[in-house]
Amino acid sequence: MKNPQTVKLGEWMPDLPYYENPGLTEALNCLPVDGQYTPYQGAFVSGNAITARPQGAFAAVDNLGNPFVYAGDATKLYVSTTGGAWTTSAATYTIAATDSWNFAQYGQFIIATDYADVPQTATAGTATFGALATSGTAPNAKYVGIVGQFVVLGNTNDTNGVLPYRVQWCSINQPQNWPSPGSATAIASEAGAQVLRAEFGGVTGIFGSDQIGLILQKKAIVRMVYQGGNTVFSFDTFEQQRGGWFPNASVRVGTLVYFIAADGFYVTDGVQSTPIGKSKVDRTFLADCDQTYIERVRVAVDVVNKCIIWCYCSHSANNGLPDRLIIFNYVENRWSHAQDMVQIVFPSLTTGYTLDQLDTLYATLDSIPVPLDSATFQGGFQVPALFNNNKLGTFSSSPATATFESGEFELNPMGRALIRGVRPLVTGNPTSISVAVSSRVTQDNSSQSFSTPVTPTASTGICDMMQDAKFVAMQLQVAGGFTKAMGASFIATPAGDF
C-alpha cells in the first residue's frame, strides 16, 4: 500500500455511482477553478430596494461608457443611480407573475419586453420609458435580441394572434421603425417576420452577432443568417432534438450559447449542440429543480473564475424563492453547487471600486482573486450580480462552509485498511477544517455513514483517527477563508484480507 495515499478533489459528478466515482459525490459551496476548488462567497446586497420582486435585470452602458443596471418588477422599470438608489419609470405595467422582463441594448436604446405591454425603450442611463415603435407597431413579445443591425422580437402576441414560435424584426438600423411585415415599406427597409416550426414550441431566447442569430425554441435551435434583399434572413432549424426548455436560463459566452434543455445542460456554437452535464449533474439537477418555478431559473457569468452560475428553486424552496445555485467552469468543464437564497442572478458590470470599497468586499488583500490594477475594479467589467430582498447585490459575502465528499475507493485493494489519520490539503486561513470517513465492508444496500468529524492536530496538521475500513469515502469540510482545496492524504496500513 502506498503510504500516504493522496485523494485529489476531482470533478463533481453526483450522477455516477459512489463506488469508484472518479470525482466527487459532493462539492458544495465552492467554485471549480484551476483544477481545484475556491470558496463560494455568498450573496451580499446593499442600497435601496425596488418595490417588488425583480422579474428581470440587465446591465447597460451609456455613450460615455458609464455602466447602469436596469430592473423590472410587476409594475415598474428601474435604472440604478449612485449610492444604491433607483430612478423609477413613470409608466406602470401589468406583467404576469410567471412572465419576465427581457432586455437588450441597441446603441443608446435600452429595450425592454414583458409580453403584456408593448415593447418599451429608454435612452441608456435613464428610466424615461415609452413605446419602442414610433413608426408602425412592434408586437408584444416575451424575448428580444439584437442580430446585426436589427432588433428581433420573439414569442409574439399582436394582430396576428398569439404565436409563441414567431419572430419579427425592425427596419435595418432603425430600431423604432416597425412597418407591417410584407408591406412595401417593410420590403424596402428589410423589416419582416418569420413563423418558425410550431412543433418545436415557443421562442425562449434570441442571441445575435454581426450576421447570424440563434433562436432558441423549447425543443429546437434555429440559425438565422442575414441575406439582405427581399429575403433578409434565412432560417435553418439545425438542432431538432433539444432547445431552451428553461426560458430564462440561456447565456452567451463569447461565440457559444449555454442553455438547459429538457434533459440537461448543453452548449451550442450555432452548428451543433454538445452536452456538458451528461453523466455528471443532469439527473441530479433535474431531480432537485422544482419546475413549477421554471421561469425563475436564471443565469449569470463570472468571467474572472470562468464560471456560469444558474440559480433555481429546489423542492425545498420557500414560495418560489430560488435557494440553489449550480456552477459550471466553462473552460475546465467542471461543476459545483451552492446553497444560497437569491431572487435572480444576471450578468452585470462593475461600477469601479476604491481601496476603501475593496475593504468591504474582501477580508484581506491576499483574498482578492485578481491584481489590484485589474480591469475588474476599474468599472465596466463583467461580473455576476443578483437581487435578494428586492435589493441589488453581488457574490461578495463571507465564504460559506464548503463540503467535499469523495467517491468510495479501496486503500488496500481486496483487503481492509486501518486509517490512522488524514491530512487535508487546503491552503489559506480557514476558520476550521474537519475530516470524516465513511467505511463499508460490502457494496450492498447499506447506506453511507460518515464518522464524527475530526479536526487537525495543531502540531502535525493531521486529523488523527483509528478507522478499520474496506470501502472508504472522505468528507472534507472547510469553513472560512481558505484559498484552495486540493484533496487529502490518507495515512493507513493494511489490516488483513477481506
N, C-alpha and C positions, 0 to 999 in steps of 0.2 A: 504494500500500500504506500503510495506517495504521501509523505507527511512533512509539512502540512499540505492539504489539498485545497486549492483555491476554487471557489464557486463565484463566477462572474455574474453580474446582473445583466442578463441578456434582454431580448425583446419581451414586451408584454404580449403574451399570446394565450389569453384565457380560454379561447375556443378549443385548444388542444388538450389532450388528457394530462392529468397530473404526472403520471409516470413517464420519465424521460422526456418531459417537456423541455425543448431546447432553450426556452427562455424563462419568463416569469409567469406565474399564475396571478400575481397581483403587482401592480405598480401604481400606487395611489398617492395623490398629492405631490406629484413630481413632474418634471419635463424631461423627455428623452433628448439629450444634447451631447454631441461629440462622443457617441458610443457609451455614454454614461448617463447619469441622472442628476439633475439640478433641482433645487427646491421650487415648488409651486407657491407663489405669493398670492394670497387671497385678494378678494375684491375690496377695494378702498374707494369710498365715494365722498364727495365734498360739494360745497356750493349749494345753490338753491335747487329745490325740486320743481319739476314741471307739475302740472295739475293732476295728471292721472297716469296710469300705466303706459309706458312708451310702447308704441306698436310699430316702431321703425326708427332708425337713426342712420346718419350719413355724415361723412367728413368732406369738406369742400375748401377751396381757396379762392380768394378774390383776385382782382387783377394785379395786386401788389404782392401776391404770394402769401398773404396772411391766412392762416387756417381758421376754419369755423366748424362747429358741429351743428347739424340740423337734426331735429327730432320731431316726432308727431305722436299725439295720443288720440283719443276717441273724438275730440272736437277741435283741437288746435294744432298748429305748427309752430315751431320754435327755432331760434338760432341763438347760439351761445354768444355771450359777451364777456368782458373782462370781469374778474372777481367771482366767477362761477354763477353769474346771473344769466337770465334768459330774456330775449325780446320775443314777444308773442304776436302771432298773426292776428289781425283784426277780424278776419273772416272766421266763421265756425263751420265745422264739417260734421259728417254723420257716419263715420267709418264703423263697420260692424266689429264686434268683439273678436271674431275669428278671422278678420281681414287684417292687412298690414299696410303701412306706408312703405312705398318703394321709391327710391331716389336715384337721380342721375344728374351729371353736370355736363352742359354743352356750352363751352365758352364761359360767359358770365351768367348764363341761365341755370338756376337750380330748379330742377323739375321734380315734382312730387305727385305720385298717384296713390289713390286709396280705393279705387273701384266704385265707391258710392258717389263720388263727386267728379266733376270734370277735372282733367289734369291741371295742376297748379304750377306756377312758376314765380320766382323772385330773383332779383339780382343778388349775386353772391355776396354774403355778409349782411344781408337784410332779411327781414321777415315780412316784407310787404308783398304778400302773395296775391295773385289773381289768376284768371283763366290763362292757360298756356296758349291757346289758339286766339289770335287776333284777326285771323282770316280763315274762313271755313270752320270746321268743327273737329277737334281732337276727341276721339272716343273715350268714354270711361274705360279704364284699364287697370289690371292688377299689377302689371310689370312694365318697366321702362328700361331701355338700354340705348347706348349710342353706338351706331355702326357707321364708321366713316363720317360723312357729313350729314347723317340722318339721325333724327330721334325716332326710335322704334317703340311702339306700344304693343303689348301683348295681353291676351286673355281679355277680350274687349266686350263691351256692352253699349250699343248705340242704336241707331235706327235700323241696323241690320239684325238686331236682336242680341241675345246672349250667345256669344260664340267664344268659348274658352280657348279654342285652338286657332284663333285668328290673330294676325299681326297687321299693323298699319303703320306707315311711316310718313313723315312730313316731306315737304318740298326740299330739294337739295340745298343745304346750307341756309335753310330758312325755318328754324325750329318752331316759329309761331304761325307758319302758313300750312294749313291742313285742308286743301281742296278735296272735294268728293272724289274718291278713287274711281278711275275710269273716265272722268271728265276731261275736256280739252285742256283745262288749266292744270290738272294733275299730270296728264301725259307730258305737257310741255315742261313742267318743273320737276319731273321724275318722282312725284308723290305717288303712293299706291298702297295696296293691301294684298294680303295673301291668306287664304284659308288653308291651314295645314290639315293633315290627315286626322280625322276625328277619332279614330280607334286608338290613337296614342294619347288621348287625354289633353287636358288644358296646358297652356304655356305656364311654366313655373320659373323662368329665368331667361334673361337676354344679356349676352356678353358680346362686345364688339371690338374689332380692331380697325385698321385703316380701310380694308377692303372686304373683310369677312366678318360675319356674325355667327354666333352659336345660339340657337334657341333650344332651351330645354323644355320638353313636354314631360308629362308624368311618366310616360313609358317609352320615350324616344328622344333622340337629339337630331336637330336639323341644322345643316350648314347653309347659310345664306351668303351668296357671293355676288358682289357688285358687278354688273354687266353694263350698266348705262343704257341709254336709248329707251325704247319703249318697254324693254324687258325689265330694266332697272336691276332686279335681283333674280338670281336663280336659286332654287331651293332643293336640297338633297337630304333626305332622311337617312343618314349614314348609319345611325345606331337605332335598331328597331327591337332591341331586347330589353332595354332599360333606359331610364331618364331621371329627371329630378322629382322623385316621388315626394321628397320633403321640400315644400315650396320655398322656404326662405333659407335653405341650408347650403346654397351653392356659392362658390367664391372663385375668383380668378387669381392665380399667382403666376406672373409672367405670361407665357403663352398657353398655360394649362388651366383648365377649369375642373375644380374638385366638387363632387356632388354626392348625395346619398340617394341611391336607388332603393326600390322596394326590398332588394336582397342584400344591401350593404353599401360600402363606400367604394367610390370609383374616381378615376381621373380621366379626362379626355383631352386630346390635343387637336380635336376637330377632324380627325381621320378615324380614330378608333377609341374605344374605352378600355381601360385597364383596371382590374380590381386591386385595391390597396388594403382591404380589410379581410380578405378571404383567408380562412384557417388561422386568423389572428383574433379579430374583435367583432366581426359582423354579427355572429349569433348572440354574443354577449350583449352588444348594444341593442339589437332588435328586441331581445327579451326584456331588457331593462327599460327601454324607452316607452313611455305612455303616449301612444299616437292619438289619443283623444285631443292632445295639445300639439299636434304635429306642426302647426304653423308657428309655434314658439321655439322650435329648433332653429337656432341662429348661429352665425359663424363669423369669426374674426381671424386675422393673420398676425402672428408675431414674427416679423422679419428678422429681428436680432437673433432669436433662437431657432429660426426656420421651422416654426410650428404653426399649424392650423388648429384653432380651438372652436369646437362646437359646444353650445350649451343645450340642454334638453331637460324635460321633466321625466323623472323616474316614476315608477308606480307608487312611490312613497312621497311624491311631491305634494306640497300644500296648496290646494286651489290653483293649480296651474302655474306655480312659480318654479321655474327651472332650478333644479338642485344638483345637477350633474354636469360635468364638463368632460369631453373626450378629446384627446390631444394627439395630433399626428405630426411627426417631423417629416416634412416633405422632401428633404434631402437624403435622410438616412432610412426612410420608410419604417419608422419605429413609432410605437404608440405608448400612451399612458393615459391616466384619467385623474379626475379630482372631484371632491365633493365640496360644493360651494353654492350659495344662492345668489343668482343674478336674474334680472328680468330679461335682458337681452345682451348679447355681445355683438360688436361690429368693428370693421376696420376703420381706424381713426388716424389722426395726425397730431403730432406733438405741437405744443404752442411755445416751446422754448422754456428752459429752466435756468435759474440762478443757482449758485452753490448753496444758498440757504434753502432753496426749494428741494435740492437733491438730498439735503439732510433729513427732510421729512419722508423721502421715498426709500432711502437705504440706511441700514443700521450703521454701516462703516464704508469707507472708501473701497475696501477690498471686496465688498459685496456688490459693487456696481459692475454689471456684466460687460460693459464696453468702456473704452477710454473716455476721459472727461471731455476731450475735444471732439467726440463723435458727433455726427450729424443727428444722432438720436436726441441730443439735448439742445439742438440749435433751432428747433421748430420746423414743422412741415414734414417730419419723418414719420413713416407709417408705423403705428403701434396698435395693439388690440385695446379696445375700450369697452365699457359696459355701462349699464344702468342697474341700480338697485335702490329700492325705496324712492323711486322716481328721480333719483339723483345720478348725475354723470360721474363715472369713476374709471379707475384703471386697476390692473393687477399689480398692486404695489404694497399690499398689507404685509403683515408679518408672515413668514413662511409657515405653512401648515405642517402637521406631523406627517412625514412620508412613511409609507408602509410598502415593503417589498417581500414577496413570497416566491420562493423558487419552486420549480417542479420537483418531483420526487426522483431521487437518484440513489445509487449504492456506493458507499465509501469503500466497501470490501465486497466486490462482485462475488455472488454466490455464497456470501458469508455475512456474519454480523460484524459490526464495528462498535468500539467503545469510544464515544466522543468525550474528550476531556476538556475541550474549550473551543471557542470560536472567536477569531479576531476580525471585527468589522473593518472593511477598507473604505473609510469615509474621511474626507478632508474638510477643513474649515473648523468652525467653532459651534457645533450643535449644543443645545442645552441638555440633551440627553440622547443616549443610544442604548438600544436593548436588542437582544437576540433570543428567539425562542426556536425550539426544534420540534418537529413532528416526526415520530418514528412508528412504522408499522412492520409487522412481521410478514404479512401476506397482502396481496393485492385483491382482497375480496371486497365485500360491500361495506366494510367498516370505514367510517369517515376519518378524515384527518383531524388530529387534535394536537395543538401546539402546547408545549410545556410552558411553565411560568417564565416570563421574560427575565433575562439575566443582563445586568449592566456590566460594562468592562471594569476590571480591576485597575485602579489608577496607575499603578507602577508598571503594568505589563500591557495594558490596552486589550486584554483578553477577557472574554466572557467565560468564566470558569463554570464547568458543569460536568456531570457524570451521567451520560446517557447511552444505554445499550440500544443499538438500532440496526435495522435491516434496510428498510426503505426510508430514506431521510428527506425531509424538506426543511427549509430555513425560512423563518420570518424575521426580517430586519426592520426595526422602526427607528426613525431618526427625527427628532424634534428640534426646531430652531434653525439657526443659520448655518447649515452645512453648505459647502460649495460643490462637492462632487461625491456621489455614492457610486462605488465601483463593484463591490462584492464583499466576500468574506473568506477567510482562511480557516479550514477545519483542522484541528489537532486531534487525531484519532489513531487508534491501534486496532488490529484485528481482534475479534472476540469470539472466534470459533466459527465452525461451519454452520450453514443454515439448518 
